[in-house]
Amino acid sequence: MSFALFLTYVFLSFFRPIELFSPALGEYRPMLILWGIAFVLAFGRAVTRREMAGRGLHLWLLTGLCTMVALSQIFAGWAGGATQALSDFSPSVMLFVLVLLNVTSLSRLKATVAVLAFSMLCAAGMSIHAYRSGAYASQLVLRQNSPAMDEAEDQGRDMTAAQAAEMIPAQDTSGWFLWRIRGMGFLNDPNDFAQTLVAVLPLLWIGWSQGRWLFNLLRVLLPAGLIGYAVILTQSRGALVGLGAMGMIAIARRLGTTRTLVLGGVLAAVAIAGSVVGGRGFSSKERSAEERIEAWQVGLQLLQWRPLSGAGFGNFTDHNPLTAHNSFVLGFSELGLVGYFFWIALIVLAYKGLSRPLDALSRLAPASPALRVATLMRASLVGFLACAWFLSRTYAPSLFFMLGLCVAGGWVARQAIPDEAVRDDLAVIPWRRDALLFLIATILAVYGFVLMHRLSGGGG
């Protein structure tokens, strides 16, 4: 019963049919009620069976992060903002904890992934339908002015809002708009939508069955094609980075690190030259990209101003007109080094928790289903985090759902190792050192981008 409610919560969280078809029901807080019931039942089951995918370390780090979310507002001078900050962050915490309580076996992990994939297929199908037919376009398609539209407005040839609203996105040949599909809820931004679609792509291959071509066509290949088409319609440049990162992970073992990096550079150059995302450029001199790097510079300044506690949860836009457009920048600028360390440590533990049992399984049980699942989940996490480099989604529910799923995937993989003496416990993972190194590396990477931008003549 508790697991069925959990799967229902996952489906409703990512597809959001209530907001789309019956928005009036939102005032009754059905999602909060469902989470409460699902949590109570799952917690009771976990206590009775003494079974949970996460360990105390995960919960301590999550508690530390929540504490810094609240304290960052107090140190920023607004004690009352601590409660609001925790309230805003609570949906992500709720999803993370709910995953750890429920996903405790390989069968449950596969079922959760299947529901996630199905919900995103429903969301992608509805968004594509809105793009091609105009139905629900106001909710599921974002209309942005193109440079041609801005130029037309300057010349007094602008289109009225009523005329623009009546257009069917797929039939628009004016060249005045960029039409970008999106989801609902926390996926209402096209970039967020694309990020989750990218993360789902490798997870589809968990359902691949050797030799069953019709089954694989219906369950893997066609859904992958639909999701790929939806990614294109989001016109998200970050999604291309995520796909590229997953591709590099997939071929790194065969080509080696050096050849993989060279190939990655060539593919990036081709993507930039071909303007594969609706003409949205990648150059740091393109205005959107330039504004992002300027925001990163502000993030570094905020870190220098308040290195330990940051500018405060949600306060970045108090210091810059635009958000950071980088989850890592937003983390260290708003939460300081202390809160950023907790956030980074959760990511490191999720990744390392998947990677360490993979090495043992590849040697001791190369045919284990858990090996394939964990491998695909690691690729999914890499793609998701690569997209996060260009999105301000430090606290997003989608991120914490993915982290919870990867923590559960690592736990399931460890249980599949046949030799108990070889099973790695989290205690042997040098997570403090790795988190500190990753923290330093990300800050230096941001500084490097800002420095190169300055040297190229950008930013004044």
Secondary structure, 3 states (H helix, E strand, C coil): CHHHHHHHHHHHHHHCHHHHHCHHHHHHCHHHHHHHHHHHHHHHHHHHHCCCCCCHHHHHHHHHHHHHHHHHHHHCCCCCHHHHHHHHHHHHHHHHHHHHHHCCCHHHHHHHHHHHHHHHHHHHHHHHHHHHHCCCHHHHEEEEECHHHHHHHHCCCCCCHHHHHHCCHHHCCCCCEEEEECCCHHHCCHHHHHHHHHHHHHHHHHHCCCCCHHHHHHHHHHHHHHHHHHHHHHCCHHHHHHHHHHHHHHHHHHHCHHHHHHHHHHHHHHHHHHCCCCCCCCCCCCHHHHHHHHHHHHHHHHHHHCCCCCCCCCCHHHCCCCCCCCHHHHHHHHHHHHHHHHHHHHHHHHHHHHHHHHHHHHHHCCCCHHHHHHHHHHHHHHHHHHHHCCCCCCCCHHHHHHHHHHHHHHHHHHHCCCCHHHCCCHHHCCHHHHHHHHHHHHHHHHHHHHHHHHHCCCCC
